[in-house]
Amino acid sequence: MNDLASKRCVPCEGGIPALTAAEARTQMAALSAEWTLASDARSIRREFKFLDFYRTMSFVNALAHIANVEDHHPDLEVGYNYCRVRYNTHAVGGLSQNDFICAARIDQLLLK
């Protein structure tokens, strides 16, 4: 298991700085190559493709479980055979390690 995927999110109510662009790029190395860092380094995103609606919703439900357990929630766009996931930490106005932990845990879903 990836080191990030084995970590747990920590509550974040703000008051800490967002990751710098350099820190975000370093964290990106721990994720699958399909994740992209926004040009302003304030969010990460990935698009997942599926064969049908059932598989898409199964993935979304598994992702929702991770979000609930970690109390860290992505923005989602969901359609018949796709799910677009975007993470950022609203309380810090950019990225935190929580975003990368959740992304790494989502990557693990596809290995099962």
Backbone as numpy.savetxt, mean C-alpha at the origin, in Angstrom:
# Nx Ny Nz CAx CAy CAz Cx Cy Cz
9.45 -14.17 4.01 8.60 -12.97 4.01 9.48 -11.73 4.01
9.11 -10.79 3.24 9.77 -9.50 3.15 9.77 -8.85 4.54
10.88 -8.18 4.91 10.98 -7.55 6.23 9.84 -6.57 6.49
9.49 -5.77 5.49 8.39 -4.81 5.68 7.09 -5.54 5.96
6.84 -6.63 5.26 5.57 -7.36 5.43 5.45 -7.97 6.82
6.55 -8.15 7.50 6.50 -8.73 8.84 6.31 -7.67 9.93
6.40 -6.41 9.55 6.22 -5.32 10.52 4.75 -4.98 10.69
4.46 -4.22 11.73 3.11 -3.75 11.99 3.09 -2.23 11.90
1.97 -1.71 11.44 1.79 -0.26 11.38 1.70 0.31 12.79
2.16 1.54 12.92 2.05 2.25 14.19 1.04 3.38 14.01
0.24 3.65 15.03 -0.74 4.73 14.90 -0.06 6.04 14.52
-0.69 6.78 13.65 -0.12 8.04 13.18 -1.20 9.10 13.19
-1.04 10.05 14.05 -2.00 11.16 14.13 -1.35 12.46 13.67
-0.26 12.35 12.96 0.43 13.54 12.51 1.52 13.92 13.50
2.08 15.09 13.29 3.13 15.55 14.19 4.50 14.97 13.87
4.57 14.12 12.86 5.85 13.59 12.41 6.00 13.97 10.94
7.21 14.12 10.47 7.37 14.49 9.06 7.10 13.30 8.13
6.63 13.61 6.94 6.50 12.58 5.90 7.90 12.15 5.49
7.99 10.97 4.90 9.28 10.52 4.38 9.75 11.48 3.29
11.03 11.69 3.21 11.59 12.49 2.13 11.54 11.66 0.85
11.76 12.30 -0.28 11.78 11.57 -1.56 12.87 10.50 -1.54
14.02 10.80 -0.98 15.12 9.82 -0.91 14.73 8.64 -0.02
14.10 8.92 1.11 13.66 7.85 2.00 12.59 6.98 1.33
11.69 7.62 0.60 10.64 6.88 -0.10 11.25 5.99 -1.18
12.21 6.50 -1.91 12.88 5.68 -2.95 13.57 4.47 -2.32
14.17 4.65 -1.17 14.82 3.54 -0.47 13.78 2.49 -0.08
12.64 2.93 0.43 11.58 2.00 0.83 11.00 1.25 -0.38
10.96 1.92 -1.52 10.42 1.30 -2.74 11.18 0.03 -3.11
12.45 -0.04 -2.78 13.27 -1.20 -3.12 12.75 -2.48 -2.47
12.00 -2.35 -1.38 11.48 -3.53 -0.68 10.15 -4.03 -1.26
9.57 -3.27 -2.18 8.28 -3.64 -2.77 8.48 -4.28 -4.14
7.44 -4.94 -4.61 7.51 -5.47 -5.97 7.62 -4.30 -6.94
8.19 -4.58 -8.10 8.47 -3.53 -9.09 7.21 -2.89 -9.65
6.05 -3.49 -9.44 4.80 -2.93 -9.98 4.33 -1.69 -9.22
4.83 -1.48 -8.02 4.47 -0.27 -7.27 5.22 0.90 -7.88
4.55 2.03 -7.97 5.20 3.24 -8.49 5.12 4.35 -7.45
6.15 5.14 -7.43 6.23 6.29 -6.55 5.78 7.51 -7.34
4.87 8.28 -6.79 4.41 9.50 -7.47 5.58 10.44 -7.68
5.49 11.28 -8.69 6.59 12.20 -9.02 6.91 13.14 -7.86
5.92 13.45 -7.03 6.17 14.32 -5.87 6.56 13.51 -4.62
6.65 12.18 -4.76 7.04 11.26 -3.67 6.10 11.33 -2.47
4.83 11.66 -2.73 3.86 11.76 -1.64 2.87 10.60 -1.61
2.96 9.68 -2.57 2.08 8.51 -2.58 2.72 7.41 -3.42
2.22 6.19 -3.19 2.61 5.05 -4.01 1.34 4.42 -4.54
1.46 3.78 -5.70 0.27 3.15 -6.27 0.65 1.92 -7.06
-0.37 1.06 -7.22 -0.21 -0.15 -8.02 -1.58 -0.54 -8.56
-1.57 -1.06 -9.78 -2.80 -1.58 -10.38 -2.69 -3.10 -10.45
-3.76 -3.75 -10.02 -3.86 -5.21 -10.05 -4.91 -5.59 -11.08
-4.64 -6.61 -11.87 -5.57 -7.10 -12.89 -6.01 -8.51 -12.51
-7.28 -8.81 -12.77 -7.85 -10.11 -12.44 -8.67 -10.63 -13.61
-9.01 -11.90 -13.56 -9.77 -12.53 -14.64 -11.23 -12.12 -14.66
-11.77 -11.82 -13.47 -13.20 -11.54 -13.39 -13.54 -10.78 -12.10
-14.80 -10.43 -11.98 -15.26 -9.65 -10.83 -15.09 -10.40 -9.52
-15.37 -11.69 -9.52 -15.26 -12.48 -8.29 -13.84 -12.42 -7.74
-12.85 -12.64 -8.59 -11.45 -12.60 -8.15 -11.05 -11.19 -7.71
-11.54 -10.20 -8.41 -11.26 -8.82 -8.03 -11.79 -8.55 -6.62
-13.03 -8.92 -6.38 -13.63 -8.65 -5.07 -13.01 -9.50 -3.97
-12.57 -10.70 -4.29 -11.86 -11.52 -3.30 -10.58 -10.82 -2.86
-9.86 -10.28 -3.82 -8.65 -9.52 -3.52 -8.99 -8.29 -2.68
-10.01 -7.55 -3.08 -10.39 -6.34 -2.35 -10.76 -6.68 -0.91
-11.47 -7.77 -0.71 -11.83 -8.18 0.66 -10.59 -8.54 1.48
-9.63 -9.23 0.87 -8.39 -9.55 1.58 -7.62 -8.28 1.91
-7.57 -7.34 0.96 -6.92 -6.06 1.17 -7.62 -5.29 2.30
-8.94 -5.34 2.31 -9.71 -4.65 3.37 -9.39 -5.23 4.74
-9.16 -6.53 4.79 -8.79 -7.15 6.06 -7.45 -6.61 6.55
-6.48 -6.53 5.65 -5.17 -5.97 6.02 -5.34 -4.53 6.52
-6.10 -3.74 5.78 -6.33 -2.34 6.17 -6.97 -2.24 7.55
-7.92 -3.12 7.83 -8.60 -3.10 9.12 -7.65 -3.51 10.25
-6.90 -4.57 10.05 -5.97 -5.04 11.07 -4.90 -3.99 11.36
-4.38 -3.38 10.31 -3.31 -2.39 10.47 -3.84 -0.99 10.78
-5.14 -0.79 10.65 -5.76 0.52 10.84 -5.07 1.58 9.96
-4.82 1.16 8.71 -4.20 2.05 7.73 -4.85 1.74 6.39
-5.50 2.73 5.81 -6.43 2.48 4.72 -6.01 3.15 3.42
-6.02 2.39 2.32 -5.66 2.96 1.03 -6.86 3.60 0.35
-6.59 4.34 -0.69 -7.63 4.78 -1.62 -7.70 3.72 -2.70
-8.90 3.31 -3.05 -9.09 2.24 -4.03 -9.97 2.70 -5.19
-9.66 2.19 -6.37 -10.55 2.27 -7.53 -10.76 0.82 -7.95
-12.01 0.41 -8.01 -12.32 -0.99 -8.28 -13.28 -1.08 -9.46
-12.99 -2.01 -10.36 -13.86 -2.28 -11.50 -13.98 -3.78 -11.70
-14.59 -4.17 -12.77 -14.87 -5.58 -13.06 -13.64 -6.46 -12.89
-12.51 -6.09 -13.47 -11.34 -6.96 -13.42 -10.06 -6.22 -13.01
-10.21 -5.16 -12.21 -9.02 -4.43 -11.77 -9.26 -3.80 -10.40
-8.16 -3.52 -9.75 -8.18 -2.75 -8.51 -6.94 -1.88 -8.51
-7.13 -0.58 -8.39 -6.01 0.37 -8.29 -5.90 0.80 -6.83
-4.72 0.66 -6.30 -4.48 0.94 -4.88 -3.51 2.11 -4.78
-3.86 3.07 -3.94 -2.97 4.22 -3.70 -2.84 4.40 -2.20
-1.61 4.47 -1.75 -1.33 4.72 -0.34 -0.63 6.05 -0.15
-1.04 6.75 0.87 -0.30 7.84 1.47 -0.87 8.02 2.87
-0.16 8.71 3.70 -0.60 8.92 5.08 -1.13 10.34 5.18
-2.44 10.45 5.21 -3.08 11.76 5.20 -2.61 12.63 6.36
-2.39 12.03 7.54 -2.02 12.79 8.73 -0.67 13.48 8.60
0.21 12.96 7.72 1.53 13.59 7.57 1.67 14.29 6.22
0.64 14.19 5.39 0.66 14.86 4.09 1.65 14.25 3.11
1.89 12.98 3.24 2.82 12.29 2.34 2.92 10.82 2.73
4.08 10.26 2.58 4.28 8.85 2.87 4.88 8.62 4.26
4.47 7.53 4.86 5.08 7.06 6.11 5.45 5.60 5.91
6.16 5.04 6.86 6.52 3.62 6.73 5.26 2.76 6.71
4.17 3.20 7.32 2.92 2.43 7.30 2.47 2.13 5.87
2.64 3.08 4.97 2.24 2.87 3.57 3.02 1.72 2.95
4.30 1.66 3.24 5.15 0.62 2.67 4.90 -0.73 3.33
4.60 -0.72 4.61 4.25 -1.97 5.30 3.00 -2.57 4.67
1.98 -1.77 4.49 0.73 -2.27 3.90 0.93 -2.73 2.46
1.70 -1.98 1.69 1.97 -2.38 0.30 2.69 -3.72 0.27
3.66 -3.91 1.16 4.39 -5.18 1.21 3.47 -6.32 1.62
2.55 -6.06 2.50 1.59 -7.10 2.92 0.65 -7.45 1.77
0.28 -6.47 0.98 -0.56 -6.73 -0.20 0.22 -7.58 -1.22
1.50 -7.26 -1.41 2.32 -8.07 -2.30 2.29 -9.54 -1.87
2.30 -9.77 -0.57 2.28 -11.14 -0.05 0.98 -11.88 -0.39
-0.12 -11.15 -0.54 -1.40 -11.79 -0.90 -1.28 -12.56 -2.21
-0.54 -12.02 -3.14 -0.45 -12.61 -4.47 0.45 -13.83 -4.49
1.20 -14.06 -3.43 2.08 -15.22 -3.37 1.36 -16.45 -2.83
0.17 -16.24 -2.28 -0.56 -17.36 -1.65 -1.42 -18.08 -2.66
